[in-house]
Amino acid sequence: MIAIYPGSFDPITLGHLDIIQRGDRLFEKVIV
């Protein structure tokens, strides 16, 4: 399964990275 995490990450924060890392554990692929 693929997850898509859309948004404007300017600047990217630790919160953004946390969500991406959590998604990486749940899904085969995370597209940012």
C-alpha positions in Angstrom: 0.0 0.0 0.0 1.2 3.5 -0.8 0.7 6.6 1.4 0.8 10.2 0.0 1.7 13.0 2.4 1.0 16.3 0.7 1.9 19.7 2.0 4.2 22.7 1.9 7.2 21.8 4.0 9.0 25.1 4.2 10.7 24.7 6.5 10.4 21.0 7.2 10.0 20.4 11.0 10.6 17.5 13.3 6.9 17.0 13.4 6.8 16.5 9.6 9.7 14.0 9.9 7.9 12.1 12.7 4.8 11.7 10.6 6.9 10.5 7.6 8.8 8.0 9.7 5.5 6.6 11.3 4.1 6.3 7.8 7.2 4.5 6.6 6.6 1.8 9.2 2.9 1.3 8.2 3.2 1.5 4.4 5.4 0.0 1.7 6.0 3.5 0.2 5.5 7.0 1.4 5.3 9.8 -1.3 6.0 13.3 0.1 
